[in-house]
């Protein structure tokens, strides 16, 4: 989004439209920043993950270009260093000359302007002659998404204005180099409706009437600013796991802050189930208490008599138990589970760390097989043991690898069918109310560790960014010779250690509450 220097007219890009579709608030903020550059409201700091995705996107676009060249097509690349007008004229010239492929083409139909990855010539008549062009975009994603179709339609509309005919098709080249083409006409009416809503927002923009950020599903580059507003307003969105529809119902009943929810007593909220209301209220009470004391606590939820969920689903300790965590690299086509970490007790009761690394598909298959065979044999030798992990990622990954490589199906079926694999997240969500702003492992560590972890790699995104750096530099082949791999290993081991600590803490709560294990 920018203002034309000669006319002061606002010029939008397809990215501006996509920002609006994803978050009307972020769209409003982009316009606000343009109108009030000295407002003091800053964007989020530069995100290393976004930087990585941008870099990988450029590399993927280069691969697509090489693929087109390998097919014998000549690619004419537009030089955008001379400004938008010059790039637009270059694009028109290349189209008039009948170039087979135009890279970095500048498209325009005011008030929209944008640069598409490629225009590819097709033999469909237009005002250019016996040919015309279609839009090709390179995307790292592995499947077609609705926002891609919106972007392709926006480019296609601009291209129609330049060549006199709307492209019939547009193509996305996915991260695995597969081509997904859409019939532009099938999405065009939906695109026009989205564009109209966006332009209406821009036409009615009032610098003094900020949109409610909490009505948008995301906040784009202004997430930190919204977090600041959330704290200042004690907004209901602070309540862990609350939904936007629940917030709307509470606000309609006059409950507009987390503190008000915590102190709402026996109030009835129309259209909100009483059980849901009580759950949200208890969550708010625990979080308000944590804010006052500076330290979060947790209380157990009592399961129904005979039920096998929550803390009743937590098995007793067994010396053969395993505590498991995976590190994955989702930016590899098809994904890559590159570190399999697990801690266990050896015969003397000492904690040991089991690990397998995988930097390609062959190594991934071997690491997968090694872990499953080892865990399965350990269970066969001690049927009372369990494998503990947190959230669904590990099991989902194993099912995907089982299908990809066609191995370990009997072992996985036995382990899952006999409930050997225990997802502690499910136990926590149905068994506890914690005074934390969320229920991630890192949130809960504030309670059972009493502090935040201090590893250099602190989040899953951090591990992805660091592993990408290692793949680019290959500075050291193993964790012993690479600081990057060692930091990822430390992070993975800390997650395994934390899973063990969480299990012990949950058993203490289970015991104090007198809740029996029900398999």
RATA-V814984 format. One record per helix or strand of 2 or more residues. SS is the DSSP state (~ for helix, > for strand). FROM is the first residue (numbers start at 0). TO is the last residue. If there is no record, write none. Layout:
ss->SS from->FROM to->TO
ss->SS from->FROM to->TO
This chain:
ss->> from->1 to->2
ss->> from->9 to->11
ss->~ from->13 to->21
ss->~ from->23 to->34
ss->~ from->47 to->69
ss->> from->74 to->76
ss->~ from->79 to->81
ss->~ from->83 to->95
ss->> from->100 to->108
ss->> from->111 to->121
ss->> from->131 to->137
ss->~ from->145 to->162
ss->> from->168 to->172
ss->> from->178 to->182
ss->~ from->183 to->202
ss->~ from->212 to->214
ss->~ from->219 to->232
ss->~ from->235 to->237
ss->~ from->243 to->251
ss->~ from->257 to->261
ss->~ from->273 to->292
ss->> from->297 to->299
ss->~ from->309 to->312
ss->> from->321 to->328
ss->> from->335 to->344
ss->> from->350 to->356
ss->~ from->360 to->380
ss->> from->386 to->388
ss->~ from->392 to->404
ss->~ from->408 to->416
ss->> from->420 to->422
ss->~ from->423 to->430
ss->> from->431 to->433
ss->~ from->440 to->447
ss->~ from->459 to->472
ss->~ from->482 to->511
